[in-house]
């Protein structure tokens, strides 16, 4: 399934080991790809700029939230009607994109969120400790946003033009995942979830969020809730 005006946004920070494979998979499927290099110190920039993608670079590392915000504004300039957030580390499957954008094409949602917990196969693939962390994050997300979802902090999501325009991210780091949900609620965007599979490898697990990182995200959200 293809859609006119569909772009795939890939935020990148030091992903040279797997970036070419990730981007090549998307390009072979004939998707238009936007890469935001968030101040990488490795060869990620050289790899991305050697491929037929839209490439932009932050001069310094600002965080994934900032990279997504930059990419969404560039997508608007390019006339995007649909945009998919796609991690650079190889976790997400290009084959899941059609299911992710289907609700947008049917105009039943403004944003579609990928979920690892809507099918037994994908749920069982999640490592036990990470499964526990994600379950706890679902409760945190609900407390801060009022949205009850089956998955939390899954970076695989699709937005239509309304959502691309409406969502403004101010959380530069990984707290942006919860901020997106807050924006869905605040902007009254229609949302849904679809099952997706996540490929867990030694590389992607090494790049994932650890307990200390999760606690920092929670602290950031709590302080924002109390003082803003």
C-alpha positions in Angstrom: 0.0 0.0 0.0 1.4 3.4 -1.0 0.0 6.8 -0.4 0.6 10.1 -2.2 2.4 12.6 0.1 3.8 9.9 2.5 7.2 10.4 4.1 9.1 8.3 6.5 11.0 10.2 9.2 14.1 8.6 10.7 15.8 10.4 13.6 19.4 9.4 13.9 22.1 9.6 16.6 25.2 7.5 16.1 23.6 4.7 14.2 26.3 4.0 11.6 26.4 0.3 12.4 22.9 -0.3 11.1 21.8 2.9 9.4 22.5 1.9 5.8 20.5 -1.3 6.2 17.6 0.5 7.8 17.4 3.2 5.1 18.0 0.8 2.2 15.0 -1.3 3.3 12.8 1.8 3.2 14.2 3.0 -0.1 13.8 -0.4 -1.7 10.1 -0.2 -0.8 10.0 3.1 -2.7 9.3 5.3 0.3 10.3 9.0 0.5 12.7 9.2 3.5 13.6 12.2 5.7 16.7 11.7 7.9 17.4 14.1 10.8 20.9 13.5 12.0 20.9 14.7 15.7 24.6 15.7 15.9 26.0 12.2 15.4 29.7 11.8 16.1 30.1 8.8 13.9 29.7 8.2 10.2 25.9 8.3 10.3 25.8 11.6 8.4 28.1 10.4 5.6 25.9 7.2 5.2 22.6 9.1 5.1 23.9 11.8 2.8 25.2 9.2 0.3 21.6 7.9 -0.2 18.6 9.5 -2.0 17.0 10.8 1.2 16.1 14.3 2.5 18.9 14.9 5.0 19.2 17.6 7.7 21.7 17.7 10.5 21.6 19.3 14.0 25.0 20.9 14.7 24.9 19.5 18.2 23.0 16.6 19.8 19.6 17.9 21.0 17.6 14.7 21.7 15.2 12.6 19.8 12.2 14.8 20.6 14.0 17.7 18.9 15.0 15.6 15.9 11.3 14.6 15.4 10.2 18.2 15.7 12.7 19.2 13.1 11.6 16.4 10.8 7.9 17.2 11.2 8.5 20.8 10.2 10.6 19.7 7.2 7.8 17.3 6.2 5.3 20.2 6.3 7.6 22.2 3.9 7.7 19.2 1.6 3.9 19.0 1.5 3.6 15.8 3.5 0.1 14.4 3.8 1.2 11.5 6.0 4.3 10.9 8.0 5.7 7.8 9.8 8.1 8.0 12.7 10.6 5.1 12.2 13.5 4.3 14.5 17.0 4.1 12.9 18.2 1.1 14.9 16.4 -1.6 12.9 13.7 -2.4 15.5 10.8 -1.4 13.2 9.7 -3.4 10.2 9.1 -1.7 6.9 6.4 -4.4 6.2 4.3 -2.9 9.1 4.0 0.6 7.5 0.9 -0.2 5.4 -1.1 -1.4 8.4 0.1 1.7 10.3 -1.1 4.2 7.7 -4.4 2.4 6.8 -6.5 4.2 9.4 -5.2 7.5 8.2 -6.1 6.7 4.6 -9.5 5.6 5.7 -9.8 8.9 7.6 -10.7 7.1 10.8 -7.8 8.5 12.8 -5.3 11.4 12.7 -2.6 9.4 14.4 -2.0 5.7 14.5 0.2 4.2 17.2 2.1 0.9 16.8 1.6 -1.5 19.6 3.7 -4.5 20.7 0.9 -5.8 22.9 -2.1 -6.3 20.5 -0.9 -9.7 19.2 0.5 -12.7 21.1 3.4 -13.0 18.7 4.7 -9.5 19.2 3.9 -9.5 22.9 5.9 -12.6 23.6 8.9 -11.2 21.7 9.3 -8.4 24.2 12.0 -9.3 26.8 10.5 -9.8 30.3 12.2 -6.8 32.0 11.3 -4.5 29.2 7.7 -5.8 29.2 7.5 -4.9 32.9 8.9 -1.4 32.3 6.5 -0.8 29.4 3.5 -1.9 31.5 4.6 0.5 34.2 5.0 3.3 31.6 1.4 2.7 30.4 0.2 3.7 33.9 2.5 6.8 33.9 1.2 7.8 30.5 -2.4 7.5 31.6 -1.6 9.6 34.8 -0.1 12.4 32.7 -2.2 12.3 29.6 -5.5 10.6 30.3 -4.9 8.2 27.4 -5.1 4.5 28.1 -3.1 2.6 25.5 -1.9 -1.0 25.2 1.8 0.1 24.6 4.0 2.9 25.7 7.1 4.6 24.2 6.8 2.8 20.9 8.5 5.2 18.4 6.6 3.6 15.5 3.6 5.9 14.7 1.9 7.5 11.7 0.4 11.0 11.5 -1.8 12.7 9.0 -1.4 16.4 7.9 -3.6 17.6 10.7 -1.5 15.8 13.4 1.8 16.9 11.8 0.7 20.5 12.0 -0.9 20.3 15.5 1.8 18.5 17.4 4.5 20.7 18.9 7.2 19.0 20.8 9.1 20.9 23.5 10.6 17.8 25.3 13.8 17.3 23.5 14.7 14.0 25.1 12.8 10.7 25.4 10.0 12.3 27.4 8.7 13.4 24.0 6.9 10.0 23.7 4.6 11.0 26.6 4.3 14.6 25.3 3.0 13.3 22.0 0.2 11.6 23.9 -0.5 14.8 25.8 -0.7 16.6 22.5 -3.2 14.1 21.1 -5.4 14.8 24.1 -4.9 18.5 24.1 -5.4 18.9 20.3 -8.3 16.4 20.3 -6.8 14.3 17.6 -8.4 11.0 16.7 -6.1 8.1 17.5 -6.0 4.4 17.2 -3.5 1.5 17.7 -2.5 -1.3 15.4 -0.3 -4.3 16.1 3.3 -4.1 15.0 6.3 -6.3 15.6 9.5 -5.1 17.0 12.8 -6.8 16.1 14.9 -7.1 19.3 18.6 -7.6 18.6 21.7 -7.2 20.8 22.3 -3.8 19.1 18.8 -2.5 19.5 18.5 -3.7 23.1 21.8 -2.0 23.9 20.4 1.3 22.6 17.1 1.0 24.4 16.0 2.8 27.6 17.3 1.5 30.9 15.7 1.8 34.3 17.7 4.9 35.2 16.7 6.6 31.9 13.0 5.7 32.6 13.2 7.2 36.0 14.7 10.4 34.6 11.8 10.6 32.2 9.3 10.2 35.0 11.0 12.9 37.0 10.9 15.3 34.1 7.2 14.7 33.5 6.4 15.1 37.2 8.3 18.4 37.5 6.6 19.6 34.4 3.2 18.7 35.8 3.9 20.4 39.1 5.4 23.6 38.0 4.1 24.4 34.5 
